[in-house]
Amino acid sequence: WTNTAAIVAEAHDANDRSRLLLIALGAFSALLVVITALLVALRLSRRIERVAVAVGHLADGDLDARVEDRHADEIGSIARSVNAMAERMRDLLDVERNHGAQLQQTIEAVEGFADRVAAGDLTARLEVDSGTLAGLAANLNRMVAGLSEISVEVQQGSYELSSSAAQILQTVSRYQSSSTEQAASVSQTSVT
């Protein structure tokens, strides 16, 4: 029995050592899983933080802010979308600036046109390339052309009125001269 008892004791010891080894391996594996999870979480949180920082810069008006993330996962997809949004915002801002500059040029052209017309230059014409104000420019040009025609008609009417007044003055002068002659003749006849 001693032999059997020794074998049983040795089997228990081996079993205890195996159990301890399994517990140690399990604890080590759990620790390894926890460390790996922490590293993955830290890496993901850094990537998410970079996206959040870039979005914050965009919100503050820095349209040059971009996210450097070339991964093919969801965070990488969000980063690419943020970058695309920033590009689109930059393009829209450039378009708005160009429209603003064109509008300013058009306003200056209209002001110059209005100044010339107000100074009496009815030959002034407004040149506007295109857009909403092109219709306004065409209407203003037609208005000034109409004013120019009216001005010509008024000048012609004034000339005709001046000519008629001169004719009336000549006629009145002839009648006056004739009346003066008749009065002199009547005076002479009455003296004799």
Secondary structure, DSSP 8 states (H G I E B T S, - for coil): -HHHHHHHHHHHHHHHHHHHHHHHHHHHHHHHHHHHHHHHHHHHHHHHHHHHHHHHHHHTT-TT-------SSHHHHHHHHHHHHHHHHHHHHHHHHHHHHHHHHHHHHHHHHHHHHHTT-TT------SSHHHHHHHHHHHHHHHHHHHHHHHHHHHHHHHHHHHHHHHHHHHHHHHHHHHHHHHHHHHH-
